Amino acid sequence: MKSQKKQNKFHFKPPRGEAISGEKVKLRDKKLSDVRNDFKWQSDPELARLDAAPVLIISFALFLLDYATELHGPRHDRYPLAVETVDGIHIGNCSCYDVDETKGEAQLGIMIGEREFWDKGYGADTVNTMVDHLFSTTGLQRLYLKTLDWNLRAQRCFQKCGFVPFGNLKRNSYTFVLMEMKRGQWEKIHNSEKSS
Ligand SMILES: CC(C)(COP(=O)(O)OP(=O)(O)OC[C@H]1O[C@@H](n2cnc3c(N)ncnc32)[C@H](O)[C@@H]1OP(=O)(O)O)[C@@H](O)C(=O)NCCC(=O)NCCS
């Protein structure tokens, strides 16, 4: 009964002061010293284009002010974490958002900002680590994500993790591919990994 109660309480945070560990990455709470990288990545036109996001045009001083404010009063509808290599290099960010505990679902987001870490499995390990953590510590039944229809790297990365396409979303001039993983699918992958 007690463990059932724990399963139903939503959280996406590492245990106090620790990180959620994968094979190649660690996911940890955001900290003020991440601000330089986040400013650099959000000001990068190619990253913005890949993410269908606007390029940041505010000054670093203003960005820092907003950043510090958000760190001190985090939002309760978005759970961002930093992605680090096991050696402690901050290479990107990931997040869980649009959490709907009634429907038992949430959306995931990921961005590896450091180009030299693309196509080396860091994205897939980040997604796998998020998925394992969420399905093993919450009662969520379904995780989904979206990416631009021409972002084949992202789609391949999510497909490797077991996500399957379930539709398209048109927003403004963009078309996104929607992909999902249900708890049952994760259990199958998880159980086959344990038995191999
Ligand atoms: C998308 C992203 C998260 C993927 O992370 P990653 O660490 O590069 O991904 P992985 O190495 O785990 O997997 C990438 C796969 O795509 C493949 N790939 C790369 N370019 C490709 C292309 N043009 N077409 C098809 N497959 C491609 C890689 O070969 C690899 O597959 P493999 O392991 O079977 O060889 C990361 O590259 C990223 O954040 N990019 C910049 C921002 C971005 O795209 N944002 C949108 C995210 S929704």
The ligand as an SDF file (V2000), in Angstrom:
LIG
                    3D

 48 50  0  0  0  0  0  0  0  0999 V2000
   18.4180   15.1110  -31.3070 C   0  0  0  0  0  0  0  0  0  0  0  0
   19.4470   14.7570  -30.2180 C   0  0  0  0  0  0  0  0  0  0  0  0
   18.7780   14.8330  -28.8380 C   0  0  0  0  0  0  0  0  0  0  0  0
   19.9090   13.3070  -30.4450 C   0  0  0  0  0  0  0  0  0  0  0  0
   20.9510   13.0450  -29.5460 O   0  0  0  0  0  0  0  0  0  0  0  0
   22.2730   12.2900  -30.0920 P   0  0  0  0  0  0  0  0  0  0  0  0
   23.1380   12.0220  -28.9410 O   0  0  0  0  0  0  0  0  0  0  0  0
   22.8370   13.0660  -31.2300 O   0  0  0  0  0  0  0  0  0  0  0  0
   21.5890   10.9430  -30.6290 O   0  0  0  0  0  0  0  0  0  0  0  0
   22.1200    9.4550  -30.6500 P   0  0  0  0  0  0  0  0  0  0  0  0
   23.5840    9.4230  -30.9590 O   0  0  0  0  0  0  0  0  0  0  0  0
   21.6630    8.7530  -29.4340 O   0  0  0  0  0  0  0  0  0  0  0  0
   21.2830    8.8850  -31.8890 O   0  0  0  0  0  0  0  0  0  0  0  0
   21.3120    9.5630  -33.1310 C   0  0  0  0  0  0  0  0  0  0  0  0
   21.0290    8.5670  -34.2530 C   0  0  0  0  0  0  0  0  0  0  0  0
   20.6060    9.2850  -35.4230 O   0  0  0  0  0  0  0  0  0  0  0  0
   21.4090    8.8900  -36.5250 C   0  0  0  0  0  0  0  0  0  0  0  0
   21.4280   10.0070  -37.4480 N   0  0  0  0  0  0  0  0  0  0  0  0
   22.1940   11.1200  -37.4330 C   0  0  0  0  0  0  0  0  0  0  0  0
   21.8770   11.9280  -38.4560 N   0  0  0  0  0  0  0  0  0  0  0  0
   20.8880   11.3020  -39.1350 C   0  0  0  0  0  0  0  0  0  0  0  0
   20.1360   11.6170  -40.3150 C   0  0  0  0  0  0  0  0  0  0  0  0
   20.3430   12.7550  -40.9920 N   0  0  0  0  0  0  0  0  0  0  0  0
   19.2000   10.7220  -40.7280 N   0  0  0  0  0  0  0  0  0  0  0  0
   18.9630    9.5870  -40.0610 C   0  0  0  0  0  0  0  0  0  0  0  0
   19.6500    9.2180  -38.9360 N   0  0  0  0  0  0  0  0  0  0  0  0
   20.5850   10.0810  -38.4840 C   0  0  0  0  0  0  0  0  0  0  0  0
   22.7370    8.5320  -35.8980 C   0  0  0  0  0  0  0  0  0  0  0  0
   23.5260    7.7550  -36.7540 O   0  0  0  0  0  0  0  0  0  0  0  0
   22.2450    7.7670  -34.6550 C   0  0  0  0  0  0  0  0  0  0  0  0
   21.7580    6.5030  -34.9960 O   0  0  0  0  0  0  0  0  0  0  0  0
   22.6490    5.1420  -34.7800 P   0  0  0  0  0  0  0  0  0  0  0  0
   23.0270    5.1120  -33.3360 O   0  0  0  0  0  0  0  0  0  0  0  0
   21.7350    4.0450  -35.1900 O   0  0  0  0  0  0  0  0  0  0  0  0
   23.8570    5.2820  -35.6780 O   0  0  0  0  0  0  0  0  0  0  0  0
   20.6890   15.7090  -30.2840 C   0  0  0  0  0  0  0  0  0  0  0  0
   21.4190   15.4380  -31.4760 O   0  0  0  0  0  0  0  0  0  0  0  0
   20.3140   17.1610  -30.2440 C   0  0  0  0  0  0  0  0  0  0  0  0
   19.8800   17.6570  -29.2190 O   0  0  0  0  0  0  0  0  0  0  0  0
   20.5060   17.8710  -31.3560 N   0  0  0  0  0  0  0  0  0  0  0  0
   20.3550   19.3100  -31.4660 C   0  0  0  0  0  0  0  0  0  0  0  0
   19.0170   19.8830  -31.1430 C   0  0  0  0  0  0  0  0  0  0  0  0
   17.8140   19.1320  -31.6620 C   0  0  0  0  0  0  0  0  0  0  0  0
   17.8120   18.3860  -32.6130 O   0  0  0  0  0  0  0  0  0  0  0  0
   16.7350   19.3850  -30.9670 N   0  0  0  0  0  0  0  0  0  0  0  0
   15.4720   18.7300  -31.2090 C   0  0  0  0  0  0  0  0  0  0  0  0
   15.2920   17.6090  -30.2790 C   0  0  0  0  0  0  0  0  0  0  0  0
   13.6230   17.0370  -30.3140 S   0  0  0  0  0  0  0  0  0  0  0  0
  1  2  1  0
  2  3  1  0
  2  4  1  0
  2 36  1  0
  4  5  1  0
  5  6  1  0
  6  7  2  0
  6  8  1  0
  6  9  1  0
  9 10  1  0
 10 11  2  0
 10 12  1  0
 10 13  1  0
 13 14  1  0
 14 15  1  0
 15 16  1  0
 15 30  1  0
 16 17  1  0
 17 18  1  0
 17 28  1  0
 18 19  1  0
 18 27  1  0
 19 20  2  0
 20 21  1  0
 21 22  1  0
 21 27  2  0
 22 23  1  0
 22 24  2  0
 24 25  1  0
 25 26  2  0
 26 27  1  0
 28 29  1  0
 28 30  1  0
 30 31  1  0
 31 32  1  0
 32 33  2  0
 32 34  1  0
 32 35  1  0
 36 37  1  0
 36 38  1  0
 38 39  2  0
 38 40  1  0
 40 41  1  0
 41 42  1  0
 42 43  1  0
 43 44  2  0
 43 45  1  0
 45 46  1  0
 46 47  1  0
 47 48  1  0
M  END
$$$$
